[in-house]
């Protein structure tokens, strides 16, 4: 494996992105010639000319073909498995991202494990998607304790060694970016957020606003129970205990009842939830350890979906 700390593998997931790739790949091939960037295109079961366009640029790019549409995150994982560079960059094929911004991320990578793009002009992401993104951002801040302006920008670079450690925690679909952001922050990696500009995408978005948004919220809840279950369960347990004890004390002074069933139920539920949080914390520790060993670390391993 190339140990050059400036080497970059650019992974481009592509599903029906013939228009974007025809513009993007000539620019990236130029960077390949100038800086030795490794360019990896993952054709995620496209039914247009995505594969044919990518094949035109071989052998300067590496093409992986999925037989069926596997998802955004699964495509990135396929690309990462065959990448050889120190840094893994994820780059969308819809022309929203600019190569100059990728270079900006690389320039700001010193002393960090990951550099994530922070979109300055979110309006280009689509007007109707803005409310959902704002809601997701506030939910993210509440359940993780981190205030991040942009949690799911697809333009990012992550050390290859770090990427493999969070591999088992990352989702296979559109929540890949959100899940890796949560994993990086909660595992204590040094993450830098750099402002970038995004352009209006070409082609049709395959994101389903309502269902994918709900899945993102559920993902964040699952991730926070994985990394910090006390943040979710401890406040609820505390409220139940306080309500139960207060109810019992008030009832004792008002009516002289020694033990009230409702108060006892609240107290027991609070204690059970607290014990459940302790158990979940132990399980999450084991899950994080297992996740880092779920990937085959063989450098240059062949993918059976790959088109050589």
BELVEN-V534954 format. One record per residue. N is the residue number from 1. RES is the residue in one letter. PSI is psi in radians with two decimals (999 if undefined). BURIAL is + if it has 9 or more other C-alpha atoms within 8 Angstrom, else -. Layout:
N&RES&PSI&BURIAL  N&RES&PSI&BURIAL
This chain:
1&X&2.49&-  2&X&2.10&-  3&X&0.04&-  4&X&2.09&-  5&X&-0.07&-  6&X&0.02&-  7&X&2.49&+  8&X&2.33&+  9&X&2.11&+  10&X&2.00&+  11&X&2.16&+  12&X&1.79&+  13&X&2.34&+  14&X&2.09&+  15&X&1.89&+  16&X&0.95&+  17&X&0.69&+  18&X&-0.67&+  19&X&-0.83&+  20&X&-0.75&+  21&X&-0.62&+  22&X&-0.44&+  23&X&-0.71&-  24&X&-0.77&+  25&X&-0.70&+  26&X&-0.63&+  27&X&-0.72&+  28&X&-0.62&+  29&X&-0.62&+  30&X&-0.71&-  31&X&-0.58&+  32&X&-0.75&+  33&X&-0.63&-  34&X&-0.80&-  35&X&-0.04&-  36&X&0.37&+  37&X&2.43&+  38&X&2.14&+  39&X&2.12&+  40&X&2.04&+  41&X&2.25&+  42&X&1.84&+  43&X&1.87&+  44&X&1.09&+  45&X&0.58&+  46&X&2.62&+  47&X&0.32&-  48&X&-2.61&-  49&X&0.40&+  50&X&-0.83&+  51&X&-0.80&+  52&X&-0.71&-  53&X&-0.77&+  54&X&-0.66&+  55&X&-0.43&-  56&X&-0.42&-  57&X&0.07&+  58&X&2.59&+  59&X&0.23&-  60&X&-0.24&-  61&X&2.80&+  62&X&2.26&+  63&X&2.25&+  64&X&2.30&+  65&X&2.12&+  66&X&2.38&+  67&X&-0.57&-  68&X&2.84&-  69&X&2.02&+  70&X&-0.30&+  71&X&2.75&+  72&X&-0.87&+  73&X&-0.70&+  74&X&-0.62&+  75&X&-0.77&+  76&X&-0.72&+  77&X&-0.70&+  78&X&-0.70&+  79&X&-0.69&+  80&X&-0.65&+  81&X&-0.51&+  82&X&0.02&+  83&X&2.65&+  84&X&-0.07&+  85&X&2.93&+  86&X&-0.71&+  87&X&2.45&+  88&X&2.13&+  89&X&2.36&+  90&X&2.33&+  91&X&2.16&+  92&X&2.61&+  93&X&0.06&+  94&X&0.21&+  95&X&0.22&+  96&X&-0.59&+  97&X&2.63&+  98&X&2.49&+  99&X&-0.57&-  100&X&-0.58&-  101&X&-0.61&+  102&X&-0.72&+  103&X&-0.58&-  104&X&-0.71&+  105&X&-0.76&+  106&X&-0.70&+  107&X&-0.41&-  108&X&0.41&+  109&X&-0.17&+  110&X&2.19&-  111&X&0.16&-  112&X&2.74&+  113&X&-0.37&+  114&X&2.59&+  115&X&2.16&+  116&X&2.35&+  117&X&2.50&+  118&X&1.86&+  119&X&2.13&+  120&X&-0.64&-  121&X&1.29&-  122&X&-0.27&+  123&X&-0.45&-  124&X&-0.13&+  125&X&-0.13&+  126&X&2.24&-  127&X&-0.76&-  128&X&-0.24&-  129&X&-0.24&+  130&X&-0.87&+  131&X&-0.74&-  132&X&-0.71&+  133&X&-0.67&-  134&X&-0.77&-  135&X&-0.81&-  136&X&-0.67&+  137&X&-0.72&+  138&X&-0.66&-  139&X&-0.74&+  140&X&-0.82&+  141&X&-0.69&+  142&X&-0.81&-  143&X&-0.31&+  144&X&-0.40&+  145&X&0.07&-  146&X&2.30&-  147&X&1.86&-  148&X&2.25&-  149&X&-0.65&-  150&X&1.92&+  151&X&-0.29&+  152&X&0.54&-  153&X&2.30&+  154&X&-0.29&+  155&X&1.96&+  156&X&2.73&+  157&X&2.42&+  158&X&2.42&+  159&X&2.41&+  160&X&-0.72&+  161&X&-0.65&-  162&X&-0.70&+  163&X&-0.74&+  164&X&-0.53&+  165&X&-0.45&+  166&X&0.08&+  167&X&-0.85&+  168&X&-0.19&+  169&X&-0.14&+  170&X&2.52&+  171&X&2.80&+  172&X&-0.22&+  173&X&-2.55&+  174&X&-0.28&+  175&X&0.14&+  176&X&-0.83&+  177&X&-0.79&+  178&X&-0.77&+  179&X&-0.65&+  180&X&-0.60&+  181&X&-0.82&+  182&X&-0.79&+  183&X&-0.80&+  184&X&-0.80&+  185&X&-0.76&+  186&X&-0.40&+  187&X&0.04&-  188&X&0.31&-  189&X&2.66&+  190&X&1.96&+  191&X&2.27&+  192&X&2.36&+  193&X&2.17&-  194&X&2.29&+  195&X&2.33&-  196&X&2.95&+  197&X&2.43&+  198&X&2.57&+  199&X&2.94&+  200&X&2.32&-  201&X&2.70&+  202&X&2.65&+  203&X&-3.01&-  204&X&2.29&-  205&X&2.44&-  206&X&0.14&-  207&X&2.28&-  208&X&1.93&-  209&X&-0.91&-  210&X&-0.94&-  211&X&-0.73&-  212&X&-0.57&+  213&X&-0.75&+  214&X&-0.68&-  215&X&-0.61&+  216&X&-0.70&+  217&X&-0.81&+  218&X&-0.65&-  219&X&-0.81&+  220&X&-0.66&+  221&X&-0.72&+  222&X&-0.71&-  223&X&-0.68&+  224&X&-0.55&+  225&X&-0.43&+  226&X&-0.77&+  227&X&-0.63&+  228&X&1.23&+  229&X&-0.49&+  230&X&-0.50&+  231&X&-0.51&+  232&X&-0.86&+  233&X&-0.54&+  234&X&-0.79&+  235&X&-0.70&+  236&X&-0.76&+  237&X&-0.72&+  238&X&-0.75&+  239&X&-0.77&+  240&X&-0.74&+  241&X&-0.78&+  242&X&-0.76&+  243&X&-0.78&+  244&X&-0.81&+  245&X&-0.75&+  246&X&-0.75&-  247&X&-0.79&+  248&X&-0.78&+  249&X&-0.80&-  250&X&-0.75&-  251&X&-0.59&+  252&X&-0.78&+  253&X&-0.50&-  254&X&-0.86&-  255&X&-0.08&-  256&X&0.20&-  257&X&2.20&-  258&X&-0.90&-  259&X&2.11&-  260&X&2.33&+  261&X&-0.73&-  262&X&-0.73&-  263&X&-0.74&+  264&X&-0.69&+  265&X&-0.76&+  266&X&-0.75&+  267&X&-0.79&+  268&X&-0.74&+  269&X&-0.71&+  270&X&-0.77&+  271&X&-0.72&+  272&X&-0.69&-  273&X&-0.65&+  274&X&-0.77&+  275&X&-0.62&-  276&X&-0.68&-  277&X&-0.71&+  278&X&-0.77&+  279&X&-0.75&-  280&X&-0.59&+  281&X&-0.70&+  282&X&-0.73&-  283&X&-0.72&-  284&X&-0.60&+  285&X&-0.76&+  286&X&-0.70&-  287&X&-0.71&+  288&X&-0.65&+  289&X&-0.74&-  290&X&-0.66&-  291&X&-0.59&+  292&X&-0.17&+  293&X&0.19&+  294&X&-0.05&-  295&X&2.52&-  296&X&2.08&-  297&X&0.17&-  298&X&2.15&-  299&X&2.35&+  300&X&0.30&+  301&X&2.59&-  302&X&2.47&-  303&X&2.30&+  304&X&-0.11&-  305&X&0.00&-  306&X&2.49&+  307&X&1.93&-  308&X&999&-
